[in-house]
Amino acid sequence: MEHVHLAVEEDDLYSGYNDYNPTFDSEELENDAGFQQAVRTSHGRRPPMTAKFPGTAIGSRPLASSFGSRIPMASSMGRPMTGAMLDGAARPMTAVRAAGYTSSLARGSTFDPLGQSRGPAPPLEAKNEDTPEEKIKILEKKVNDLIEESCMAQSMGALQLALEKAKEAGRKERALVRQREQSGNADHINLDLTYSVLLNLANQYANNEMYPEALNSYQVIVKNKMFSNAGRLKVNMANIYFKQKNYPKAIKFYRMALDQISNVHKEMRIKIMQNIGVVFVRMGQYSDAITSFEHIMSESPNIKTGFNLILCYYAIGDRERMKKAFQKLISVPLGIDDEDKYIPSNDDASSNMVIEAIKNDKLHQMERELCVDMVKTSQYVELANDLEINKAITYLRQKDFNQAVETLKTFEKKDSRVKSAAATNLSFLYFLEKDYDQADRYADLAMNADRYNPAALINKGNTVFVKQDYEKAAEFYKEALRNDSSCTEALYNLGLAYKRLNRLEEALDCFLKLHAILRNSAQVMYQLANLCELLEDPQQAIEWLMQVISVTPTDPHALAKLGELHDGEGDKSQAFQYYYESFRYFPSNIDVIEWLGAYYIETQFCEKAIQYFERATLIQPTQVKWRLMVASCYRRSGNYQKALETYKDIHCKFPENVECLRFLVRLCTDMGLKEVQEYATKLKKVEKMKEIREQVSSSWLSHIYFKCLHSSSSTKGERLSARMRSLPASNEPYEASSPKELDVSYVDPLGPQMERPKTGAKKRVDDDDFADEELGDDLLPE
C-alpha cells in the first residue's frame, strides 16, 4: 500500500466547508485571554463609563483581542454592539424605537415617547392651483355649474337667462378643450361634457324660438360619430320643423329617428309614430295617418290615438270603420276602477274640481240608470240589489253618510236576505253616530230577516253592551260564534263582555283563542296584557306588552304601561327607560310627565326635573301645583334667587295660595330680604280668610244636615247629598289650586277605546261573492 498513490481530483465539490475563521471558534474562547478580560471587566468589575453617549457598553475605548493587539473592536464576535458608534453615527436601537427610546439621546434629555417636544405638526401644503391638471378640473366644474344654472333658469321661466348661461357654458367648454390640447391631454377630452353643453344650448335655442340656431346645434351633435345614440335627437329636429310647418321635413326626420331606435324602446317608437300620424293629419293625408294610428291601436292602444283614428275615419267618410274604432276606444283601459274614478283625491285640487263637476252630471246619471235597468231586466235580478248595496258603500267611502242611509233604507221592503244586509249596515252607521236606539231597531230588523246573520247578532250585542247589560251581550256574541266560528269580532267582543263581568279567566281564554288567529293584532295583545295585570301576573303582562311594542313600537300608552309595571316591580331604571320613550313620542301625557319629574327629584337631579314640570304647567296652566314643583326644584338645587322669582310669579297669579306664601316668607327670611314682613302679613290674612270660610261652610252644612233629617222626599235627599259632595271638605282649602279645576288628560287609542265592542256591520249579501267587501269588521266605534 505504500506504493499506492490516490489520484487527486481536480475539483472537489465539498472543499472549504470546514474552513472557518479561528476568531469564531467558540471552543477556544476559554483560552482567549482578551475575551476573558473583557467579560470580567464588563460584568463583575465594570469601570466608570467613558463612552461618548450614555447607555452604551463601550465607547471608543480599545479592547484587547485574542491576537494580543489592542484594536477598537465592536464586539468579540466581530458584530457591532448595539448602541456603538460606527463612523461617527449611532446605530438605531430598533427594538425600542417605537417606545420613544433612541440611541442618539444626549445626557440630561427627558423621556418623550409621544414626541411632544417637537412641537405641532407643520400645516398642510396648500393645493397648487397653477398646475394644468388643477386648472382643467376647475374649468370643468365651472362648465357643469353653468349647465345646472341654465336648466334651473329654464325651469323658472327665465328663458333668456337660461340661453345666456348655455352660451357661456359653451365658451368655457371650448376653452377647456384648447387647454387640454395645449397640455398634451387631447386624448382625455370629456365627451360627455361636450355633449351636455351642445344639447343644453340647442334646447335653450328652441325654447327661445331661435329655430335655425337650434337646428345647427342639433346638427353638430348628430353628425359627430363619437356621440352614441345621438340619432334620437332627430326627433327634436323634427319637432322644430313641425313648429315651422315644414311638414315633409318633419316626417323625414321622424322616420330617420324611427329607423335608429331599436324595437326594445317600444314606447318611444309608439310616440314617434303618433307624431307621424298627427303630421299626416295636418297635411290632409288621412290614409297615411290612418295607417300609423291603426298600427298604434294594435300595438299599444290609448285614448288619444283612438280619438284621432275616429276623426280620420270621419274625414274620409268611413262610418263602419268609425264604429269599430269607437269600440276599440271604449275598450281602452283607464287604469282606475269604476268605483274609484269618481272619488276625489286629497292631493290634486284641479282634478278634484273636475271630479266634482262630472260625478253627478247627466252622463253619469244616465250611465248609472242604464246599468241598473239592464241588470233588473236581465236574468241576474239579484245582482241589482248587490249593485245598490255597493252604491251605498261608495257613498260611505265618499263620507256621504246621508246618501248611504237613504240608499240602504230602500231595502226595508225587499226580501229577507237583502233586507238583512241593508239593516245590518244601517245599524252599523247609527252605532257609529251614537244613535243607539236606531242602531238597536235596525239590528232587530236584520235579525228578524235573517237570524243566522252573525254581523246582525254582533250589532245587537253592541247595542246591549253600551246599555251595560253584559250578560245579554255575551249571549248574542256566543250565538254569532255558533253561526260563524271564524267571526273574530264576536270573539273579541265576547272577551270584553267577560272582562266587564269580572270573569277574567274566561276573558283570557277568548283573547288567547283570538291571538292564535290574529297573531299580530296589537289590540288583542294589549287586552291579554291588561288581563294578566288584573290577574296579578305582572311578569306575563310585561311579556305581552313587549309583543305589543314589537308591532307598534311608537305607541306611547303601551310604553307608559310598561314603565308602570316595571315601577311596580321595583325596577326604577327600566321604568325610567319606558316612561322616557313614552314621553318622547307623546310629550303631553300628564301622568308620564309627573313620574319623570318625581324620578329626577328622587335621584337628586332637580335641574332635569324642572323641564318636565314646566311642560306640565303649559298643559295645565290652572293647576298651581306644577308651578310650585318648579319653584321647589330651583330651591332644592340651590338656585334660591330663581326660586324666589318663581314664587313671586306664582303669588301674582294665585294670590290666595297658602303654600306659596309660606315659602316666600321662608325664603325672604333666609335671604334677609325686607319683603318678609309684607308676605308674612299676607299669609296671616289668607289663613284667617281660610278659617272663616271653613267655619261658614261647617255651619251651613250643619244647617242643611238638620234640614235633611226632616225631609221625607228621597229625591230631595239624593239631590242634597249630591250638593254636599260637591262642596269642599272642612280640611280642603277653598283656593284656585283646588283639585276640582278642569284637568287635561289624554285618552290613548289603546286605552278605554279598546274596550268598546267591535261592530259587525255587513254589506254583502253572499259571503262567497263579496268576501273582500265586508264593511266595519276592523272598526271600533268612536
C-alpha positions in Angstrom: 0.0 0.0 0.0 3.0 2.3 0.4 3.4 2.4 -3.3 -0.3 3.1 -4.0 -1.0 6.7 -4.7 -4.5 8.1 -4.9 -5.4 10.3 -7.8 -6.0 13.9 -6.9 -9.4 15.2 -8.1 -9.2 18.4 -10.0 -12.4 19.9 -8.4 -13.7 18.9 -5.0 -17.4 20.0 -4.6 -17.2 19.9 -0.8 -13.9 21.6 -0.3 -13.7 24.6 2.0 -16.8 23.8 4.1 -14.7 23.0 7.2 -12.6 26.1 6.9 -13.5 28.9 9.2 -12.0 32.0 10.9 -10.4 31.0 14.2 -11.9 34.1 15.7 -15.3 32.4 15.6 -14.1 29.3 17.3 -16.3 29.1 20.4 -14.4 26.2 21.9 -11.2 28.3 22.2 -12.9 31.2 23.9 -11.9 29.9 27.3 -8.3 30.2 26.3 -8.7 33.6 24.7 -7.2 36.0 27.3 -8.6 39.2 25.7 -12.1 37.8 25.7 -11.9 36.6 29.3 -10.6 40.0 30.3 -13.4 41.8 28.5 -16.0 39.6 30.2 -14.6 40.1 33.6 -14.4 43.9 33.2 -17.9 44.4 31.8 -19.7 42.0 34.3 -18.0 41.8 37.6 -15.9 44.9 37.9 -17.3 47.4 35.4 -15.1 50.5 35.3 -16.6 54.1 35.1 -18.3 54.8 31.8 -16.2 56.8 29.4 -18.4 56.3 26.4 -19.3 59.4 24.3 -23.0 58.6 24.7 -24.7 57.3 27.8 -26.2 53.9 27.8 -23.6 52.1 25.7 -21.5 49.2 26.8 -18.3 50.6 25.1 -17.3 53.9 23.7 -14.2 54.5 21.7 -12.1 52.6 24.3 -9.9 49.9 22.6 -10.3 46.3 23.7 -7.7 43.6 23.8 -8.1 40.9 21.2 -7.1 37.3 21.2 -4.2 38.3 19.0 -2.6 40.5 21.6 -3.1 43.7 19.8 -5.4 46.5 21.1 -7.9 47.5 18.4 -11.2 49.2 18.8 -13.5 46.1 18.3 -17.2 46.5 18.0 -17.7 43.0 19.6 -15.6 40.0 20.4 -17.5 38.1 17.7 -16.9 40.8 15.0 -20.5 42.1 15.2 -21.1 45.8 16.1 -22.6 46.1 19.5 -26.0 47.8 20.0 -25.6 51.4 20.6 -22.0 51.5 19.4 -20.6 54.3 17.2 -19.8 53.3 13.6 -18.2 56.0 11.5 -19.5 58.7 13.9 -23.2 57.7 13.6 -25.2 55.8 16.2 -26.8 52.6 15.2 -30.6 52.9 15.9 -32.0 50.8 18.7 -34.7 49.2 16.5 -36.2 47.0 19.3 -37.4 50.0 21.3 -37.6 52.8 18.7 -41.5 52.9 18.8 -41.5 53.3 22.6 -39.6 56.6 22.4 -36.1 55.4 23.0 -33.2 56.3 20.8 -29.5 55.8 20.7 -28.7 59.4 19.9 -30.1 60.9 23.1 -27.8 63.4 24.9 -27.1 63.3 28.6 -29.9 65.1 30.5 -32.6 64.7 27.9 -36.2 64.0 29.0 -38.3 60.9 28.2 -40.7 61.9 25.4 -42.4 58.8 23.8 -45.0 60.9 22.0 -42.6 63.4 20.5 -44.4 66.4 22.0 -41.2 68.3 22.3 -41.0 68.6 18.6 -44.0 70.9 18.6 -47.1 70.9 16.4 -47.1 69.3 13.0 -46.4 71.6 10.1 -49.5 72.8 8.3 -50.7 71.0 5.2 -49.3 72.2 2.0 -51.7 74.4 0.1 -53.0 72.9 -3.1 -51.2 74.3 -6.1 -53.8 75.6 -8.4 -51.3 76.7 -11.1 -50.8 73.2 -12.4 -52.5 72.3 -15.7 -54.4 69.5 -14.1 -55.9 71.7 -11.4 -56.8 74.4 -13.9 -58.6 71.8 -16.1 -60.6 70.5 -13.1 -61.6 74.0 -12.0 -62.7 74.8 -15.5 -64.8 71.6 -15.8 -66.6 72.4 -12.6 -67.4 75.9 -13.9 -68.9 74.4 -17.0 -71.1 71.9 -15.1 -72.3 74.7 -12.7 -73.2 76.8 -15.7 -75.2 74.0 -17.2 -77.1 73.5 -14.0 -77.8 77.2 -13.7 -79.1 77.3 -17.2 -81.5 74.4 -16.5 -82.7 76.0 -13.3 -83.4 79.3 -15.0 -85.3 77.5 -17.8 -87.5 75.7 -15.2 -88.3 79.0 -13.5 -89.3 80.6 -16.8 -86.3 82.8 -17.3 -85.6 81.6 -20.9 -83.3 84.5 -21.9 -81.1 83.9 -18.8 -81.1 80.2 -19.5 -79.8 80.9 -23.0 -77.0 83.2 -21.8 -75.9 80.6 -19.3 -75.9 78.0 -22.0 -73.8 80.2 -24.3 -71.3 80.9 -21.5 -71.0 77.2 -20.8 -70.2 76.6 -24.5 -67.4 79.2 -24.4 -66.0 77.7 -21.2 -66.1 74.2 -22.7 -64.2 75.3 -25.9 -61.6 77.0 -23.7 -61.3 73.7 -21.7 -60.7 71.7 -24.9 -58.0 74.2 -26.0 -56.3 74.0 -22.6 -56.3 70.2 -22.8 -54.7 70.3 -26.2 -52.0 72.7 -25.0 -51.2 70.5 -22.1 -50.9 67.4 -24.2 -54.1 65.7 -22.9 -56.1 65.9 -26.0 -56.9 62.1 -25.7 -58.7 62.8 -22.4 -61.3 65.2 -23.7 -64.6 64.7 -21.7 -67.1 63.9 -24.5 -70.0 63.6 -22.1 -69.4 67.2 -21.0 -69.2 68.4 -24.6 -72.5 66.5 -25.4 -74.2 68.1 -22.4 -73.1 71.6 -23.4 -74.3 71.3 -27.0 -77.6 69.6 -26.1 -78.4 72.2 -23.5 -77.5 75.0 -25.9 -79.8 73.5 -28.6 -82.7 73.1 -26.2 -82.4 76.7 -25.0 -82.3 78.0 -28.6 -85.5 76.0 -29.2 -87.2 77.3 -26.0 -86.4 80.9 -27.2 -87.9 80.1 -30.7 -84.5 80.6 -32.3 -85.1 77.6 -34.5 -82.2 77.9 -37.1 -79.6 78.2 -34.3 -81.2 75.2 -32.5 -81.1 73.1 -35.7 -77.5 74.0 -36.3 -76.6 72.9 -32.7 -78.6 69.6 -33.1 -76.8 69.0 -36.4 -73.4 69.3 -34.8 -74.3 66.6 -32.3 -76.0 64.3 -34.9 -73.1 64.5 -37.3 -70.5 63.7 -34.7 -70.0 59.9 -34.8 -68.3 59.9 -31.3 -71.7 60.6 -29.7 -73.6 57.4 -29.2 -77.4 57.4 -29.6 -77.3 60.9 -31.0 -79.8 59.9 -33.7 -82.6 60.2 -31.2 -82.1 64.0 -31.3 -83.6 63.9 -34.8 -87.0 63.7 -33.0 -86.2 67.2 -31.6 -85.3 68.4 -35.0 -88.5 67.0 -36.4 -90.4 68.8 -33.7 -88.8 72.1 -34.7 -89.7 71.5 -38.4 -93.3 70.8 -37.2 -93.5 74.1 -35.4 -92.1 75.8 -38.6 -94.9 74.0 -40.5 -92.3 72.3 -42.7 -94.3 69.0 -42.6 -92.4 67.0 -45.2 -89.1 67.6 -43.4 -90.7 66.8 -40.1 -91.9 63.4 -41.4 -88.4 62.7 -42.9 -86.7 63.3 -39.6 -89.3 61.4 -37.6 -88.7 58.4 -39.9 -84.9 58.8 -39.6 -85.2 58.8 -35.8 -87.6 55.8 -36.0 -85.0 53.8 -38.1 -82.3 54.5 -35.5 -84.3 53.4 -32.4 -84.4 49.7 -31.8 -87.6 47.7 -31.1 -86.6 47.4 -27.4 -87.7 51.0 -26.9 -91.3 50.3 -27.8 -92.9 53.2 -26.0 -90.6 55.8 -27.8 -91.3 54.2 -31.2 -95.1 54.5 -30.5 -94.8 58.2 -29.6 -92.8 58.9 -32.8 -95.4 57.0 -34.9 -98.1 59.0 -33.2 -96.3 62.2 -34.2 -96.1 61.0 -37.8 -99.8 60.4 -37.8 -100.5 63.9 -36.5 -98.3 65.4 -39.2 -100.1 63.5 -41.9 -103.4 64.8 -40.5 -102.0 68.4 -40.8 -101.0 67.6 -44.4 -104.5 66.2 -45.1 -103.1 62.7 -45.9 -105.7 60.9 -43.9 -105.0 57.4 -45.4 -101.3 57.6 -44.3 -102.4 58.9 -40.8 -104.9 56.0 -40.5 -102.1 53.6 -41.2 -100.0 55.0 -38.4 -102.9 55.2 -35.9 -104.1 51.7 -36.7 -100.7 50.3 -36.0 -100.5 52.1 -32.7 -104.0 50.8 -31.7 -102.9 47.3 -32.4 -99.7 47.5 -30.5 -100.4 49.9 -27.6 -103.9 51.4 -27.7 -104.5 54.7 -25.9 -107.3 57.3 -25.7 -105.6 60.0 -27.8 -104.7 57.8 -30.7 -108.2 56.1 -30.7 -109.8 59.5 -30.8 -107.6 60.7 -33.7 -108.3 57.5 -35.6 -112.1 58.1 -35.3 -111.5 61.7 -36.7 -109.6 60.3 -39.6 -112.4 57.8 -40.5 -114.8 60.7 -40.2 -112.7 62.8 -42.6 -112.8 60.0 -45.2 -116.5 59.2 -44.5 -116.0 55.6 -43.5 -118.8 55.0 -40.9 -118.3 51.3 -40.4 -114.7 51.7 -39.5 -115.7 54.6 -37.3 -117.9 52.3 -35.3 -115.1 49.7 -34.9 -112.7 52.4 -33.9 -115.1 53.7 -31.3 -115.5 50.2 -29.9 -111.7 50.0 -29.7 -111.7 53.4 -28.0 -114.1 52.5 -25.2 -112.3 49.2 -24.6 -109.0 51.1 -23.8 -108.4 50.6 -20.0 -108.4 53.8 -18.0 -106.1 52.4 -15.3 -108.6 53.1 -12.4 -111.5 51.1 -11.0 -115.0 52.2 -12.0 -116.0 52.7 -8.3 -112.9 54.8 -7.6 -112.9 57.1 -10.7 -115.5 59.5 -9.1 -113.8 59.5 -5.6 -111.8 62.7 -5.2 -108.2 62.5 -4.1 -106.8 64.9 -1.4 -103.7 65.9 -3.4 -104.7 67.4 -6.7 -107.2 70.3 -6.3 -107.8 70.7 -10.1 -108.7 67.1 -10.6 -111.0 67.2 -7.6 -112.9 70.0 -9.1 -113.2 68.1 -12.4 -114.5 65.0 -10.4 -117.0 67.1 -8.5 -118.3 68.5 -11.8 -118.8 65.2 -13.6 -119.7 62.8 -10.8 -123.4 64.0 -10.8 -123.7 65.2 -14.4 -126.3 63.9 -16.8 -123.9 61.4 -18.4 -123.0 59.8 -15.1 -126.7 59.6 -14.1 -127.6 58.1 -17.4 -124.8 55.6 -17.1 -125.9 54.6 -13.6 -129.6 54.3 -14.5 -128.9 52.3 -17.7 -126.7 49.9 -15.8 -129.2 49.3 -13.1 -132.1 48.9 -15.6 -130.2 46.5 -17.7 -129.4 44.3 -14.7 -133.0 44.5 -13.4 -134.4 43.3 -16.8 -131.9 40.6 -17.1 -131.9 37.1 -15.6 -129.5 38.4 -12.9 -132.1 40.3 -10.9 -130.4 39.6 -7.6 -127.3 41.4 -8.9 -129.2 44.7 -8.9 -129.6 44.6 -5.2 -125.9 44.0 -4.8 -125.3 47.0 -7.0 -127.4 49.2 -4.8 -125.6 47.9 -1.8 -122.3 48.8 -3.5 -123.7 52.2 -4.2 -124.3 52.7 -0.5 -120.8 51.5 0.2 -119.4 54.0 -2.3 -121.3 56.8 -0.5 -119.7 55.7 2.7 -116.2 55.9 1.1 -117.1 59.4 -0.1 -118.2 60.2 3.5 -121.7 61.0 2.3 -123.5 59.3 5.2 -126.9 60.7 4.5 -127.0 59.3 0.9 -125.8 56.0 2.2 -128.6 55.8 4.8 -131.2 56.8 2.2 -129.9 54.2 -0.2 -130.0 51.4 2.4 -133.5 52.4 3.7 -134.9 51.5 0.3 -134.3 47.8 1.1 -136.7 47.7 4.0 -139.5 46.2 1.9 -137.3 43.9 -0.1 -136.8 40.1 0.5 -135.4 38.9 3.8 -131.8 38.3 2.6 -131.3 41.8 1.1 -133.2 43.4 3.9 -130.9 41.8 6.5 -127.8 43.0 4.7 -129.1 46.6 4.4 -130.4 46.7 8.0 -127.0 45.4 9.3 -125.2 48.3 7.6 -127.8 50.8 8.9 -127.4 49.5 12.4 -123.6 49.9 12.0 -124.0 53.5 10.8 -126.3 54.6 13.6 -124.0 52.9 16.1 -121.1 55.0 14.8 -123.2 58.1 15.2 -124.1 57.0 18.8 -127.8 56.8 17.9 -128.1 53.6 19.9 -131.9 53.4 19.7 -131.9 53.4 15.9 -129.0 51.0 15.9 -130.9 48.7 18.1 -134.0 49.0 15.9 -132.2 48.1 12.7 -130.3 45.3 14.5 -133.6 43.7 15.4 -134.8 44.2 11.8 -131.7 42.5 10.5 -132.0 39.6 13.0 -135.7 39.1 12.1 -134.9 39.0 8.4 -132.0 36.5 8.9 -131.4 35.0 12.3 -128.2 33.4 11.2 -126.5 36.6 10.2 -123.5 36.9 12.6 -123.0 40.6 11.8 -126.6 41.4 12.8 -126.1 39.5 16.1 -122.9 41.4 16.8 -124.6 44.7 16.2 -127.4 43.7 18.5 -124.9 42.6 21.2 -123.1 46.0 20.8 -126.3 47.9 21.4 -126.9 45.9 24.6 -123.3 46.3 25.6 -123.4 50.1 25.7 -126.5 49.7 27.9 -124.2 47.8 30.3 -126.2 44.6 30.1 -123.1 42.5 29.6 -124.7 39.1 30.3 -127.2 39.6 27.5 -124.5 41.0 25.2 -122.4 37.9 25.8 -125.3 35.7 24.7 -125.6 37.5 21.4 -121.8 37.2 20.8 -121.9 33.5 21.6 -124.8 33.0 19.2 -122.9 34.8 16.5 -119.9 32.4 17.1 -122.2 29.4 16.8 -123.3 30.7 13.4 -119.8 31.6 12.3 -117.0 30.2 14.4 -114.4 32.3 12.5 -116.1 35.6 13.4 -113.2 37.4 15.1 -115.4 40.4 16.0 -117.8 38.3 18.1 -114.9 36.6 19.9 -113.2 39.9 20.7 -116.4 41.5 22.0 -117.2 38.4 24.0 -113.9 38.8 25.7 -114.7 42.4 26.6 -118.1 41.3 28.0 -116.5 38.7 30.2 -113.9 41.3 31.3 -116.7 43.7 32.4 -118.4 40.8 34.2 -115.1 40.2 36.1 -114.9 36.7 34.6 -111.3 37.2 33.9 -110.3 33.6 33.2 -113.0 33.2 30.5 -112.0 36.6 29.0 -108.4 35.5 28.9 -109.4 32.3 27.2 -111.3 34.3 24.5 -108.3 36.6 23.8 -105.9 33.7 23.7 -108.0 32.0 21.0 -108.2 35.3 19.2 -104.4 35.7 19.4 -104.0 32.3 17.7 -106.0 33.7 14.8 -104.7 37.3 14.7 -101.0 36.8 15.6 -100.0 40.5 15.1 -103.0 42.3 16.5 -101.8 44.9 18.9 -105.3 45.3 20.4 -105.6 41.6 21.2 -102.1 41.5 22.8 -102.9 44.7 24.8 -106.1 43.1 26.2 -104.1 40.0 27.2 -101.6 42.2 29.0 -104.3 44.0 30.8 -106.0 40.7 31.9 -102.7 39.4 33.2 -102.3 42.6 35.2 -105.8 42.2 36.6 -104.9 38.5 37.4 -101.9 39.8 39.4 -99.3 38.3 37.0 -97.2 41.4 36.2 -94.3 39.5 34.5 -96.7 37.9 32.0 -98.3 41.3 31.4 -94.8 42.7 30.7 -94.2 39.9 28.2 -97.5 40.7 26.3 -96.7 44.4 26.3 -93.3 43.7 24.9 -95.0 42.0 22.0 -97.3 45.0 21.6 -94.4 47.4 21.2 -92.7 45.0 18.7 -95.8 45.5 16.5 -96.4 49.2 17.3 -93.0 50.5 18.7 -94.2 54.1 18.9 -97.3 53.6 21.0 -96.9 55.9 23.9 -99.6 54.3 26.0 -98.1 50.8 25.8 -94.7 52.2 26.7 -96.1 54.1 29.7 -97.9 50.9 30.8 -94.6 49.0 30.6 -93.0 51.7 32.7 -95.8 51.5 35.3 -95.4 47.7 35.6 -91.6 47.9 35.9 -92.1 50.6 38.6 -94.4 48.3 40.5 -91.8 45.6 40.3 -89.2 47.9 41.8 -87.1 48.2 38.6 -86.8 52.0 38.5 -84.1 52.2 35.8 -86.2 50.1 33.3 -89.3 52.0 34.3 -87.5 55.3 33.5 -86.5 54.0 30.1 -90.0 53.2 29.0 -91.5 56.3 30.6 -88.9 58.4 28.8 -89.7 56.7 25.4 -93.4 57.3 26.0 -92.7 61.0 26.7 -90.6 61.2 23.5 -93.5 60.0 21.4 -96.2 61.8 23.2 -95.0 64.7 25.4 -98.4 65.7 26.7 -99.3 62.8 29.0 -99.5 64.4 32.4 -99.0 61.1 34.3 -95.8 60.4 32.4 -94.6 63.9 33.0 -95.3 63.7 36.7 -93.5 60.4 37.1 -90.4 61.6 35.2 -90.2 64.8 37.3 -90.6 62.8 40.5 -87.9 60.3 39.4 -85.4 63.1 38.8 -86.2 64.6 42.2 -85.8 61.2 43.9 -82.4 60.7 42.2 -81.2 64.2 43.3 -81.3 65.7 39.7 -83.7 68.5 40.4 -82.4 70.6 37.5 -83.6 68.0 35.0 -87.0 67.7 36.7 -87.7 71.4 36.0 -88.3 71.0 32.3 -91.0 68.3 32.9 -92.9 70.4 35.5 -92.7 73.4 33.2 -94.3 71.3 30.4 -97.0 70.2 32.9 -97.6 73.9 33.6 -98.2 74.5 29.9 -100.6 71.6 29.7 -102.5 72.5 32.9 -102.0 76.3 33.4 -104.7 76.5 36.1 -103.0 73.9 38.3 -100.8 75.7 40.8 -99.0 72.5 42.0 -96.9 72.3 38.8 -95.6 75.8 39.3 -94.9 75.1 43.0 -92.9 72.0 41.9 -90.8 74.1 39.5 -90.0 76.6 42.3 -89.3 73.7 44.7 -86.8 72.2 42.2 -85.0 75.6 42.0 -84.9 75.7 45.8 -83.6 72.1 46.1 -80.9 72.7 43.6 -79.6 75.8 45.5 -80.8 78.4 43.0 -82.6 80.5 45.6 -82.9 83.7 43.5 -84.7 81.8 40.7 -86.9 80.0 43.2 -87.8 83.4 44.8 -88.7 84.8 41.4 -90.8 81.8 40.6 -92.7 82.0 43.9 -93.4 85.7 43.3 -94.8 84.9 39.9 -97.0 82.2 41.4 -98.2 84.7 44.0 -99.2 87.2 41.3 -101.3 84.6 39.5 -102.6 82.7 42.7 -102.6 85.4 45.4 -104.6 83.2 47.9 -102.3 80.1 47.7 -101.1 79.5 51.2 -98.1 77.2 50.3 -96.7 79.8 48.0 -96.9 82.5 50.7 -95.3 80.2 53.3 -92.3 79.5 51.0 -92.0 83.2 50.2 -91.8 84.0 53.9 -89.2 81.3 54.5 -87.0 82.3 51.5 -87.2 86.0 52.3 -86.2 85.2 55.9 -83.3 83.0 54.9 -82.0 85.6 52.3 -82.5 88.5 54.7 -84.9 90.5 52.4 -87.1 93.3 53.6 -90.1 91.8 51.9 -90.5 89.2 54.6 -92.9 91.3 56.6 -95.1 92.0 53.7 -95.5 88.4 52.8 -96.0 87.4 56.4 -98.9 89.9 56.7 -100.5 88.5 53.5 -100.1 84.9 54.9 -101.9 85.8 58.1 -104.8 87.4 56.1 -105.1 84.4 53.8 -105.1 81.9 56.7 -107.7 83.9 58.6 -109.9 84.0 55.5 -109.5 80.3 55.2 -110.6 79.7 58.7 -113.7 82.0 58.2 -114.6 80.1 55.1 -114.3 76.8 56.9 -116.5 78.0 59.8 -119.2 79.3 57.4 -119.1 76.1 55.4 -119.3 74.0 58.5 -122.3 75.9 59.9 -124.1 75.9 56.6 -123.5 72.1 56.3 -124.9 71.6 59.8 -128.0 73.6 58.9 -128.5 71.6 55.7 -128.0 68.4 57.6 -130.7 69.1 60.2 -133.0 70.2 57.4 -132.4 66.9 55.7 -133.5 65.0 58.8 -136.9 66.5 58.5 -137.2 65.8 54.8 -139.3 62.9 53.7 -138.5 63.0 50.0 -135.8 60.6 48.9 -135.4 62.6 45.7 -134.6 65.7 47.6 -132.3 63.8 49.8 -130.4 62.5 46.8 -130.1 65.9 45.4 -128.9 67.3 48.7 -126.3 64.6 49.1 -125.0 65.3 45.6 -124.8 69.0 46.5 -123.0 68.2 49.7 -120.5 66.1 47.8 -119.8 69.0 45.5 -118.9 71.3 48.4 -115.3 71.5 49.7 -114.5 69.5 52.8 -113.5 71.2 56.0 -109.9 70.4 55.6 -109.8 71.4 51.9 -108.6 74.9 51.1 -111.0 76.9 49.0 -108.5 78.3 46.6 -107.6 78.4 42.9 -105.4 75.3 43.3 -108.4 73.1 44.3 -108.4 69.7 42.5 -111.9 70.5 41.3 -110.2 72.5 38.5 -110.7 71.2 35.0 -107.9 68.8 34.2 -106.3 68.0 30.8 -105.9 64.3 30.1 -105.1 62.1 27.2 -107.2 59.1 26.1 -105.0 56.7 24.1 -106.5 54.6 21.3 -105.2 51.5 23.1 -106.8 52.6 26.4 -110.5 52.9 27.1 -111.5 52.8 23.4 -110.1 49.3 23.1 -112.8 48.1 25.5 -115.6 49.3 23.2 -117.2 46.4 21.3 -116.4 45.9 17.7 -119.2 46.4 15.2 -120.3 43.7 12.9 -121.7 45.7 10.0 -122.3 43.7 7.0 -122.5 44.9 3.4 -122.6 41.7 1.4 -125.5 39.5 0.6 -123.5 36.5 -0.3 -120.3 35.7 1.6 -118.7 33.8 -1.4 -119.3 36.6 -3.9 -118.3 39.6 -1.8 -115.8 38.2 0.8 -113.4 41.1 0.4 -116.1 43.8 0.6 -117.3 43.4 4.2 -117.6 46.7 6.0 -116.8 47.5 9.6 -115.0 44.4 10.7 -112.0 46.2 11.9 -113.6 49.4 13.1 -114.0 50.5 16.7 -116.9 52.9 17.3 -116.0 56.4 18.3 
